[in-house]
Every structure is written in structure tokens, then in C-alpha cells.
Amino acid sequence: MGTIVISGTVVLVVFGFGNHVWWLAAVAVLFLYLQYGRDSSSSSSSSASSSSAAGSSSGGGATPSSYRAYRDRRDKQAKWERRYQRERPLESRRQAREKS
């Protein structure tokens, strides 16, 4: 994945000699890759004290880096589901009927 992003960035920079908007696109691609594209191995090097922050910053389908991050994410999801049922009782009952 990294080689694709780097080669794409090089292509955008080469195109940028004619039109500077391509340079902005190259910077945006690099920023998005550094922000969201790196795999979880780089986030697992963070300290254990920031495991709750690492768990919340992981994407929806990403595997948690530790069991504590998984538990934090699971508890947060349960809290939101309880809040949804409390604030929208008719909708939650309808969804329960459709599920069964």
C-alpha cells in the first residue's frame, strides 16, 4: 500500500509542474495516508496508557490493538445502544420485532 501511495504521489508531483493543483493533491494523498492509511502495527507501538485513545482512533473494521481497546469499544457501543433504546423506544421495539 505504501509503495502505491508513494508512486502516486510522485506522479502527482510530476503533473504538478504544469498545474500546481496536482501538488495540492499530492499533499492531500500523503496526509490522508499518514492519517488513516497506515496499518495497526504502527499504532500498537503506542504506550499502554493511551490504549483507550488508540481504540477510539481505530477505524470501524480495524482490529483492536489490545483486549482493553476492544473492551472500551464494546462498552461504548453498548452505551450508545442503551441510549438509543431509551430515546427511541418505538423504533427500538420495531427493530426487535423485525429481528425475530
N, CA, C and O atoms as CSV, one atom per row, in Angstrom:
chain,resi,resn,atom,element,x,y,z
A,1,MET,N,N,0.832,-1.193,0.000
A,1,MET,CA,C,0.000,0.000,0.000
A,1,MET,C,C,0.870,1.248,0.000
A,1,MET,O,O,0.570,2.225,-0.687
A,2,GLY,N,N,1.945,1.211,0.770
A,2,GLY,CA,C,2.822,2.371,0.846
A,2,GLY,C,C,3.495,2.684,-0.470
A,2,GLY,O,O,3.655,3.852,-0.826
A,3,THR,N,N,3.895,1.645,-1.204
A,3,THR,CA,C,4.552,1.890,-2.489
A,3,THR,C,C,3.575,2.489,-3.501
A,3,THR,O,O,3.962,3.303,-4.340
A,4,ILE,N,N,2.307,2.080,-3.417
A,4,ILE,CA,C,1.308,2.653,-4.325
A,4,ILE,C,C,1.113,4.135,-4.026
A,4,ILE,O,O,1.029,4.955,-4.940
A,5,VAL,N,N,1.041,4.472,-2.737
A,5,VAL,CA,C,0.847,5.872,-2.356
A,5,VAL,C,C,2.057,6.714,-2.751
A,5,VAL,O,O,1.904,7.828,-3.251
A,6,ILE,N,N,3.246,6.189,-2.532
A,6,ILE,CA,C,4.451,6.948,-2.888
A,6,ILE,C,C,4.556,7.132,-4.393
A,6,ILE,O,O,4.867,8.226,-4.864
A,7,SER,N,N,4.298,6.070,-5.155
A,7,SER,CA,C,4.381,6.216,-6.609
A,7,SER,C,C,3.287,7.148,-7.129
A,7,SER,O,O,3.521,7.924,-8.055
A,8,GLY,N,N,2.094,7.073,-6.536
A,8,GLY,CA,C,1.031,8.008,-6.923
A,8,GLY,C,C,1.385,9.438,-6.594
A,8,GLY,O,O,1.077,10.350,-7.362
A,9,THR,N,N,2.031,9.645,-5.460
A,9,THR,CA,C,2.465,10.992,-5.078
A,9,THR,C,C,3.510,11.518,-6.042
A,9,THR,O,O,3.478,12.690,-6.418
A,10,VAL,N,N,4.444,10.653,-6.449
A,10,VAL,CA,C,5.472,11.080,-7.409
A,10,VAL,C,C,4.825,11.478,-8.738
A,10,VAL,O,O,5.210,12.476,-9.347
A,11,VAL,N,N,3.856,10.704,-9.175
A,11,VAL,CA,C,3.158,11.034,-10.420
A,11,VAL,C,C,2.442,12.374,-10.290
A,11,VAL,O,O,2.487,13.200,-11.202
A,12,LEU,N,N,1.781,12.586,-9.150
A,12,LEU,CA,C,1.086,13.864,-8.954
A,12,LEU,C,C,2.049,15.039,-8.906
A,12,LEU,O,O,1.730,16.122,-9.397
A,13,VAL,N,N,3.227,14.837,-8.319
A,13,VAL,CA,C,4.221,15.912,-8.283
A,13,VAL,C,C,4.727,16.206,-9.690
A,13,VAL,O,O,4.919,17.368,-10.047
A,14,VAL,N,N,4.946,15.160,-10.497
A,14,VAL,CA,C,5.399,15.380,-11.882
A,14,VAL,C,C,4.341,16.146,-12.656
A,14,VAL,O,O,4.669,17.062,-13.411
A,15,PHE,N,N,3.059,15.782,-12.478
A,15,PHE,CA,C,1.983,16.538,-13.122
A,15,PHE,C,C,1.920,17.962,-12.598
A,15,PHE,O,O,1.460,18.866,-13.296
A,16,GLY,N,N,2.380,18.162,-11.378
A,16,GLY,CA,C,2.309,19.468,-10.742
A,16,GLY,C,C,3.184,20.515,-11.379
A,16,GLY,O,O,2.977,21.704,-11.135
A,17,PHE,N,N,4.163,20.123,-12.193
A,17,PHE,CA,C,4.988,21.125,-12.860
A,17,PHE,C,C,4.179,21.918,-13.870
A,17,PHE,O,O,4.520,23.058,-14.186
A,18,GLY,N,N,3.107,21.321,-14.378
A,18,GLY,CA,C,2.248,22.030,-15.311
A,18,GLY,C,C,1.101,22.744,-14.630
A,18,GLY,O,O,0.676,23.809,-15.078
A,19,ASN,N,N,0.598,22.171,-13.555
A,19,ASN,CA,C,-0.555,22.728,-12.863
A,19,ASN,C,C,-0.349,22.493,-11.369
A,19,ASN,O,O,-0.207,21.346,-10.944
A,20,HIS,N,N,-0.329,23.533,-10.583
A,20,HIS,CA,C,0.005,23.424,-9.163
A,20,HIS,C,C,-1.078,22.749,-8.330
A,20,HIS,O,O,-0.837,22.393,-7.177
A,21,VAL,N,N,-2.262,22.570,-8.896
A,21,VAL,CA,C,-3.326,21.873,-8.178
A,21,VAL,C,C,-2.928,20.414,-7.932
A,21,VAL,O,O,-3.334,19.823,-6.931
A,22,TRP,N,N,-2.140,19.834,-8.836
A,22,TRP,CA,C,-1.687,18.457,-8.654
A,22,TRP,C,C,-0.785,18.331,-7.437
A,22,TRP,O,O,-0.798,17.301,-6.762
A,23,TRP,N,N,0.002,19.373,-7.146
A,23,TRP,CA,C,0.839,19.335,-5.945
A,23,TRP,C,C,-0.026,19.311,-4.699
A,23,TRP,O,O,0.281,18.606,-3.738
A,24,LEU,N,N,-1.102,20.078,-4.713
A,24,LEU,CA,C,-2.020,20.048,-3.581
A,24,LEU,C,C,-2.651,18.662,-3.424
A,24,LEU,O,O,-2.858,18.185,-2.308
A,25,ALA,N,N,-2.948,18.030,-4.549
A,25,ALA,CA,C,-3.497,16.677,-4.497
A,25,ALA,C,C,-2.465,15.703,-3.920
A,25,ALA,O,O,-2.820,14.805,-3.156
A,26,ALA,N,N,-1.194,15.876,-4.279
A,26,ALA,CA,C,-0.145,15.007,-3.745
A,26,ALA,C,C,-0.017,15.184,-2.235
A,26,ALA,O,O,0.136,14.206,-1.502
A,27,VAL,N,N,-0.080,16.414,-1.776
A,27,VAL,CA,C,-0.008,16.672,-0.338
A,27,VAL,C,C,-1.218,16.064,0.363
A,27,VAL,O,O,-1.085,15.501,1.450
A,28,ALA,N,N,-2.388,16.174,-0.245
A,28,ALA,CA,C,-3.597,15.605,0.353
A,28,ALA,C,C,-3.496,14.085,0.429
A,28,ALA,O,O,-3.902,13.493,1.429
A,29,VAL,N,N,-2.967,13.447,-0.604
A,29,VAL,CA,C,-2.811,11.986,-0.598
A,29,VAL,C,C,-1.853,11.565,0.506
A,29,VAL,O,O,-2.129,10.613,1.236
A,30,LEU,N,N,-0.741,12.260,0.635
A,30,LEU,CA,C,0.209,11.926,1.695
A,30,LEU,C,C,-0.400,12.131,3.077
A,30,LEU,O,O,-0.217,11.305,3.971
A,31,PHE,N,N,-1.121,13.227,3.247
A,31,PHE,CA,C,-1.749,13.496,4.532
A,31,PHE,C,C,-2.756,12.411,4.891
A,31,PHE,O,O,-2.758,11.908,6.014
A,32,LEU,N,N,-3.610,12.052,3.940
A,32,LEU,CA,C,-4.617,11.028,4.210
A,32,LEU,C,C,-3.973,9.674,4.493
A,32,LEU,O,O,-4.446,8.919,5.343
A,33,TYR,N,N,-2.900,9.376,3.782
A,33,TYR,CA,C,-2.216,8.105,4.030
A,33,TYR,C,C,-1.591,8.088,5.418
A,33,TYR,O,O,-1.712,7.098,6.140
A,34,LEU,N,N,-0.927,9.172,5.795
A,34,LEU,CA,C,-0.305,9.207,7.109
A,34,LEU,C,C,-1.341,9.221,8.225
A,34,LEU,O,O,-1.108,8.670,9.301
A,35,GLN,N,N,-2.480,9.847,7.972
A,35,GLN,CA,C,-3.511,9.950,8.996
A,35,GLN,C,C,-4.306,8.652,9.149
A,35,GLN,O,O,-4.550,8.209,10.271
A,36,TYR,N,N,-4.710,8.042,8.041
A,36,TYR,CA,C,-5.632,6.913,8.106
A,36,TYR,C,C,-5.116,5.631,7.481
A,36,TYR,O,O,-5.649,4.561,7.775
A,37,GLY,N,N,-4.109,5.693,6.637
A,37,GLY,CA,C,-3.758,4.541,5.826
A,37,GLY,C,C,-2.769,3.580,6.417
A,37,GLY,O,O,-2.686,2.440,5.961
A,38,ARG,N,N,-2.007,3.991,7.423
A,38,ARG,CA,C,-1.021,3.075,7.982
A,38,ARG,C,C,-1.721,1.960,8.733
A,38,ARG,O,O,-2.768,2.174,9.345
A,39,ASP,N,N,-1.138,0.758,8.687
A,39,ASP,CA,C,-1.787,-0.358,9.371
A,39,ASP,C,C,-1.576,-0.272,10.877
A,39,ASP,O,O,-0.824,0.573,11.361
A,40,SER,N,N,-2.242,-1.148,11.604
A,40,SER,CA,C,-2.298,-1.047,13.058
A,40,SER,C,C,-0.959,-1.349,13.728
A,40,SER,O,O,-0.822,-1.128,14.931
A,41,SER,N,N,0.033,-1.849,12.985
A,41,SER,CA,C,1.316,-2.140,13.607
A,41,SER,C,C,1.993,-0.877,14.113
A,41,SER,O,O,2.720,-0.923,15.106
A,42,SER,N,N,1.768,0.241,13.454
A,42,SER,CA,C,2.364,1.477,13.933
A,42,SER,C,C,1.626,2.011,15.146
A,42,SER,O,O,2.238,2.660,15.995
A,43,SER,N,N,0.315,1.757,15.255
A,43,SER,CA,C,-0.421,2.222,16.419
A,43,SER,C,C,-0.204,1.309,17.605
A,43,SER,O,O,-0.432,1.730,18.739
A,44,SER,N,N,0.232,0.060,17.392
A,44,SER,CA,C,0.468,-0.837,18.516
A,44,SER,C,C,1.747,-0.466,19.251
A,44,SER,O,O,1.964,-0.945,20.364
A,45,SER,N,N,2.592,0.361,18.675
A,45,SER,CA,C,3.793,0.786,19.355
A,45,SER,C,C,3.520,1.888,20.355
A,45,SER,O,O,4.428,2.299,21.079
A,46,SER,N,N,2.281,2.382,20.414
A,46,SER,CA,C,1.943,3.401,21.393
A,46,SER,C,C,1.903,2.783,22.772
A,46,SER,O,O,1.766,1.567,22.906
A,47,SER,N,N,2.019,3.600,23.788
A,47,SER,CA,C,2.097,3.096,25.156
A,47,SER,C,C,0.758,2.550,25.618
A,47,SER,O,O,-0.279,2.851,25.028
A,48,ALA,N,N,0.781,1.760,26.658
A,48,ALA,CA,C,-0.446,1.147,27.160
A,48,ALA,C,C,-1.360,2.184,27.798
A,48,ALA,O,O,-2.572,1.976,27.860
A,49,SER,N,N,-0.812,3.284,28.268
A,49,SER,CA,C,-1.648,4.304,28.885
A,49,SER,C,C,-2.547,4.987,27.873
A,49,SER,O,O,-3.579,5.541,28.252
A,50,SER,N,N,-2.188,4.966,26.606
A,50,SER,CA,C,-3.015,5.582,25.582
A,50,SER,C,C,-3.809,4.544,24.809
A,50,SER,O,O,-4.201,4.792,23.668
A,51,SER,N,N,-4.054,3.384,25.408
A,51,SER,CA,C,-4.775,2.341,24.683
A,51,SER,C,C,-6.211,2.735,24.425
A,51,SER,O,O,-6.780,2.340,23.408
A,52,SER,N,N,-6.819,3.509,25.325
A,52,SER,CA,C,-8.191,3.943,25.062
A,52,SER,C,C,-8.223,4.922,23.904
A,52,SER,O,O,-9.175,4.909,23.124
A,53,ALA,N,N,-7.222,5.764,23.769
A,53,ALA,CA,C,-7.166,6.681,22.635
A,53,ALA,C,C,-6.913,5.909,21.351
A,53,ALA,O,O,-7.487,6.236,20.312
A,54,ALA,N,N,-6.064,4.891,21.404
A,54,ALA,CA,C,-5.796,4.099,20.207
A,54,ALA,C,C,-7.032,3.316,19.810
A,54,ALA,O,O,-7.276,3.116,18.620
A,55,GLY,N,N,-7.808,2.876,20.768
A,55,GLY,CA,C,-9.013,2.138,20.456
A,55,GLY,C,C,-10.056,3.018,19.811
A,55,GLY,O,O,-10.769,2.574,18.910
A,56,SER,N,N,-10.160,4.271,20.258
A,56,SER,CA,C,-11.158,5.152,19.675
A,56,SER,C,C,-10.732,5.666,18.318
A,56,SER,O,O,-11.579,6.025,17.500
A,57,SER,N,N,-9.417,5.709,18.059
A,57,SER,CA,C,-8.984,6.217,16.764
A,57,SER,C,C,-8.964,5.134,15.706
A,57,SER,O,O,-8.846,5.434,14.518
A,58,SER,N,N,-9.079,3.865,16.119
A,58,SER,CA,C,-9.086,2.813,15.110
A,58,SER,C,C,-10.387,2.868,14.339
A,58,SER,O,O,-11.431,3.235,14.879
A,59,GLY,N,N,-10.315,2.500,13.076
A,59,GLY,CA,C,-11.482,2.582,12.214
A,59,GLY,C,C,-12.546,1.578,12.587
A,59,GLY,O,O,-12.346,0.768,13.491
A,60,GLY,N,N,-13.677,1.619,11.903
A,60,GLY,CA,C,-14.784,0.750,12.224
A,60,GLY,C,C,-14.444,-0.713,12.068
A,60,GLY,O,O,-14.836,-1.513,12.918
A,61,GLY,N,N,-13.726,-1.109,11.010
A,61,GLY,CA,C,-13.430,-2.501,10.789
A,61,GLY,C,C,-12.068,-2.922,11.264
A,61,GLY,O,O,-11.715,-4.094,11.136
A,62,ALA,N,N,-11.295,-2.022,11.803
A,62,ALA,CA,C,-9.941,-2.349,12.216
A,62,ALA,C,C,-9.958,-3.194,13.479
A,62,ALA,O,O,-10.814,-2.999,14.342
A,63,THR,N,N,-9.027,-4.126,13.597
A,63,THR,CA,C,-8.954,-4.942,14.789
A,63,THR,C,C,-8.302,-4.139,15.902
A,63,THR,O,O,-7.371,-3.375,15.648
A,64,PRO,N,N,-8.775,-4.300,17.128
A,64,PRO,CA,C,-8.190,-3.532,18.233
A,64,PRO,C,C,-6.786,-4.025,18.547
A,64,PRO,O,O,-6.464,-5.194,18.337
A,65,SER,N,N,-5.960,-3.126,19.050
A,65,SER,CA,C,-4.581,-3.474,19.312
A,65,SER,C,C,-4.429,-4.260,20.607
A,65,SER,O,O,-3.410,-4.921,20.804
A,66,SER,N,N,-5.409,-4.204,21.483
A,66,SER,CA,C,-5.350,-4.954,22.727
A,66,SER,C,C,-6.758,-5.296,23.169
A,66,SER,O,O,-7.740,-4.783,22.634
A,67,TYR,N,N,-6.836,-6.170,24.154
A,67,TYR,CA,C,-8.146,-6.549,24.661
A,67,TYR,C,C,-8.809,-5.369,25.346
A,67,TYR,O,O,-10.030,-5.218,25.288
A,68,ARG,N,N,-8.008,-4.531,25.999
A,68,ARG,CA,C,-8.573,-3.354,26.669
A,68,ARG,C,C,-9.215,-2.407,25.660
A,68,ARG,O,O,-10.278,-1.846,25.926
A,69,ALA,N,N,-8.581,-2.227,24.509
A,69,ALA,CA,C,-9.171,-1.368,23.469
A,69,ALA,C,C,-10.463,-1.984,22.950
A,69,ALA,O,O,-11.431,-1.274,22.678
A,70,TYR,N,N,-10.475,-3.304,22.812
A,70,TYR,CA,C,-11.698,-3.985,22.379
A,70,TYR,C,C,-12.813,-3.789,23.393
A,70,TYR,O,O,-13.949,-3.487,23.029
A,71,ARG,N,N,-12.479,-3.965,24.681
A,71,ARG,CA,C,-13.475,-3.797,25.733
A,71,ARG,C,C,-14.010,-2.379,25.780
A,71,ARG,O,O,-15.212,-2.171,25.947
A,72,ASP,N,N,-13.119,-1.399,25.635
A,72,ASP,CA,C,-13.558,0.006,25.638
A,72,ASP,C,C,-14.506,0.282,24.482
A,72,ASP,O,O,-15.524,0.952,24.651
A,73,ARG,N,N,-14.168,-0.238,23.305
A,73,ARG,CA,C,-15.026,-0.025,22.141
A,73,ARG,C,C,-16.371,-0.734,22.313
A,73,ARG,O,O,-17.413,-0.181,21.959
A,74,ARG,N,N,-16.354,-1.961,22.855
A,74,ARG,CA,C,-17.582,-2.708,23.083
A,74,ARG,C,C,-18.475,-2.014,24.106
A,74,ARG,O,O,-19.692,-1.948,23.931
A,75,ASP,N,N,-17.867,-1.496,25.180
A,75,ASP,CA,C,-18.654,-0.801,26.201
A,75,ASP,C,C,-19.253,0.490,25.668
A,75,ASP,O,O,-20.383,0.847,26.000
A,76,LYS,N,N,-18.487,1.182,24.842
A,76,LYS,CA,C,-19.008,2.421,24.251
A,76,LYS,C,C,-20.178,2.118,23.317
A,76,LYS,O,O,-21.166,2.852,23.300
A,77,GLN,N,N,-20.067,1.038,22.540
A,77,GLN,CA,C,-21.155,0.647,21.644
A,77,GLN,C,C,-22.400,0.273,22.445
A,77,GLN,O,O,-23.510,0.656,22.074
A,78,ALA,N,N,-22.230,-0.468,23.537
A,78,ALA,CA,C,-23.374,-0.842,24.374
A,78,ALA,C,C,-24.023,0.387,24.986
A,78,ALA,O,O,-25.247,0.458,25.096
A,79,LYS,N,N,-23.210,1.353,25.385
A,79,LYS,CA,C,-23.750,2.595,25.955
A,79,LYS,C,C,-24.600,3.333,24.930
A,79,LYS,O,O,-25.673,3.838,25.262
A,80,TRP,N,N,-24.127,3.399,23.680
A,80,TRP,CA,C,-24.898,4.069,22.633
A,80,TRP,C,C,-26.187,3.313,22.324
A,80,TRP,O,O,-27.222,3.926,22.063
A,81,GLU,N,N,-26.123,1.981,22.355
A,81,GLU,CA,C,-27.336,1.205,22.088
A,81,GLU,C,C,-28.372,1.397,23.188
A,81,GLU,O,O,-29.564,1.511,22.901
A,82,ARG,N,N,-27.932,1.436,24.445
A,82,ARG,CA,C,-28.875,1.699,25.541
A,82,ARG,C,C,-29.473,3.087,25.419
A,82,ARG,O,O,-30.664,3.273,25.671
A,83,ARG,N,N,-28.661,4.067,25.036
A,83,ARG,CA,C,-29.173,5.432,24.866
A,83,ARG,C,C,-30.197,5.481,23.731
A,83,ARG,O,O,-31.220,6.157,23.842
A,84,TYR,N,N,-29.919,4.768,22.647
A,84,TYR,CA,C,-30.842,4.747,21.515
A,84,TYR,C,C,-32.175,4.136,21.931
A,84,TYR,O,O,-33.235,4.648,21.571
A,85,GLN,N,N,-32.121,3.034,22.693
A,85,GLN,CA,C,-33.357,2.404,23.138
A,85,GLN,C,C,-34.124,3.306,24.092
A,85,GLN,O,O,-35.355,3.319,24.072
A,86,ARG,N,N,-33.430,4.046,24.913
A,86,ARG,CA,C,-34.088,4.939,25.862
A,86,ARG,C,C,-34.739,6.118,25.146
A,86,ARG,O,O,-35.853,6.514,25.488
A,87,GLU,N,N,-34.045,6.683,24.146
A,87,GLU,CA,C,-34.558,7.879,23.476
A,87,GLU,C,C,-35.563,7.561,22.376
A,87,GLU,O,O,-36.397,8.406,22.049
A,88,ARG,N,N,-35.505,6.367,21.798
A,88,ARG,CA,C,-36.411,5.988,20.708
A,88,ARG,C,C,-37.024,4.625,20.992
A,88,ARG,O,O,-36.678,3.645,20.332
A,89,PRO,N,N,-37.932,4.546,21.970
A,89,PRO,CA,C,-38.461,3.223,22.348
A,89,PRO,C,C,-39.289,2.572,21.246
A,89,PRO,O,O,-39.214,1.357,21.062
A,90,LEU,N,N,-40.072,3.349,20.514
A,90,LEU,CA,C,-40.897,2.748,19.457
A,90,LEU,C,C,-40.036,2.166,18.343
A,90,LEU,O,O,-40.295,1.067,17.853
A,91,GLU,N,N,-39.021,2.909,17.954
A,91,GLU,CA,C,-38.128,2.441,16.880
A,91,GLU,C,C,-37.353,1.201,17.331
A,91,GLU,O,O,-37.179,0.268,16.546
A,92,SER,N,N,-36.892,1.176,18.569
A,92,SER,CA,C,-36.131,0.016,19.037
A,92,SER,C,C,-37.032,-1.211,19.147
A,92,SER,O,O,-36.579,-2.324,18.881
A,93,ARG,N,N,-38.313,-1.034,19.537
A,93,ARG,CA,C,-39.239,-2.168,19.575
A,93,ARG,C,C,-39.519,-2.697,18.176
A,93,ARG,O,O,-39.611,-3.908,17.975
A,94,ARG,N,N,-39.656,-1.788,17.201
A,94,ARG,CA,C,-39.901,-2.210,15.822
A,94,ARG,C,C,-38.711,-3.010,15.302
A,94,ARG,O,O,-38.887,-4.037,14.646
A,95,GLN,N,N,-37.502,-2.539,15.595
A,95,GLN,CA,C,-36.309,-3.266,15.148
A,95,GLN,C,C,-36.205,-4.634,15.809
A,95,GLN,O,O,-35.774,-5.597,15.175
A,96,ALA,N,N,-36.603,-4.731,17.095
A,96,ALA,CA,C,-36.578,-6.019,17.782
A,96,ALA,C,C,-37.594,-6.985,17.165
A,96,ALA,O,O,-37.319,-8.178,17.042
A,97,ARG,N,N,-38.768,-6.472,16.779
A,97,ARG,CA,C,-39.775,-7.320,16.128
A,97,ARG,C,C,-39.281,-7.816,14.780
A,97,ARG,O,O,-39.480,-8.983,14.440
A,98,GLU,N,N,-38.635,-6.943,14.001
A,98,GLU,CA,C,-38.125,-7.343,12.686
A,98,GLU,C,C,-37.003,-8.355,12.810
A,98,GLU,O,O,-36.857,-9.232,11.959
A,99,LYS,N,N,-36.213,-8.240,13.864
A,99,LYS,CA,C,-35.084,-9.157,14.041
A,99,LYS,C,C,-35.578,-10.565,14.339
A,99,LYS,O,O,-34.986,-11.536,13.870
A,100,SER,N,N,-36.665,-10.694,15.119
A,100,SER,CA,C,-37.154,-12.030,15.495
A,100,SER,C,C,-38.196,-12.583,14.541
A,100,SER,O,O,-38.687,-13.694,14.740
